[in-house]
Amino acid sequence: MRLKSAIWVSAYIRRCASEGVFAAVRRHGADEAGAIYIIVNRLDGTADLYGPAPQAAFDEGRPFDRVFTPVLAVLPAPEAQVESFIARESRFDPDVWVVEIEERSGRHFLDRIVR
């Protein structure tokens, strides 16, 4: 069983804080199972964007893990491109979460990234 989105986001924000990185919820989605997107703002007009990985990327031995993948083809991308994607996704899925962190070097603190 996977953690509820609200609990996972809370833990992720705490993890960022423990690393000395500012993190904030920009959009609060469904507490139970809303999709989560992570914006890594590089503070130079660019950002990285990570979102839920396709179902094929999940490990059946670890079904509780959240797996992320870069959403845009090129990272870092212009902030306007990231914002455009988030706006489209929010219109498509009203339950989506958006968490933004500020990290110049691009550290994201996500445990599993697939490409």
N, C-alpha and C positions, 0 to 999 in steps of 0.2 A: 504494500500500500504506500502510495506517495504522500508526502507531507502536503497539507493544504497550502495553497498559494500564499495566503496571508502570513502563515507561520514561516514559510521559506523566505519570503521577502524580509520579514523582521530579522531573521537570522543573518541574511545576506548584508543588510544594513549594519548590523552589529559587527560582522566580520570586517567590513570596510572601515568602520570606526576604529576597530582594534589595530588596523594597519595605518591609521592616521589619515584616512581618505574620507572626504565628505561624500555622503550619499543621501539621496532624498527620493521619496515616492512622488513622481510627477503625475501619475494617474493611478488611482486605486481601482482595481478590477474586482472580479468576483472572488470572495474570500475562499471558497471551496476549491475551484479549479480553473481560475482565469489564466490565460497564457501570459508569460512574463517576458518582457523585453528589457534589456540592459543597455543603456547608453553610456559609453565611456567618453566623456567630454575632455578633450585634450587641451582645452583652454587656449587654443590658437586658431579657432574658427573651423576645426575639424573634430570629428568624433568617430568612434567605433560603435557598431550596433550589433548586438547579439540577440537571438531569439530562439524559440523552441526548435530543437532538431527534429527532422522527420522521424516518424515511428520506427523506420527501419534502423535507425541509429541506436535504439535502446537495447540494452543488454538484458536478456531474460533472467540472468542470474542476479541482477540488481535492478528490479523493476521500480524501486522507490527513488532512484536517482533522477535528477533533472539533468537533461543533456541540452547543451546550447550549441548554436552554430552561427558563424558570421552571416548576417542577413544581406548585406550589400556586397557586390562583387569586389570592390576595392576598399580596403581599410588602411588608414583612416579616410573618411569621406567628408565632403563639405557638410557643415551642420544643416544647411538648407535641405540637402538630400535626405538626411536622417529625419528631420522634422516632417518632410513630405511623406516619407514611408510611415511614420508613426500616425500621422493624420489619416492616411488611407486605411491603415490597419484598425484604428479606433472607430472609423465609420463602419467597417466590415464587422468588427467584433467589439461590442460595447463592454465586454467583461475583461478586456486586456489590461494588464498592469504595465506601467512604465517606471523604471527606476533609473535615475541618472547619478553617475558618480563623476567626480572631477579628479582626473589623474593624467598629468602631462605625459608620462611615459607609456600609458596604455595598459597598465596592469588592470586586470578585471576581476580577479579573485573567484572566478567560476571554476568549479572542480572538474567539469568535463566539457570539452569543446571538440566537436567533430567538424571536419571540413568537407 
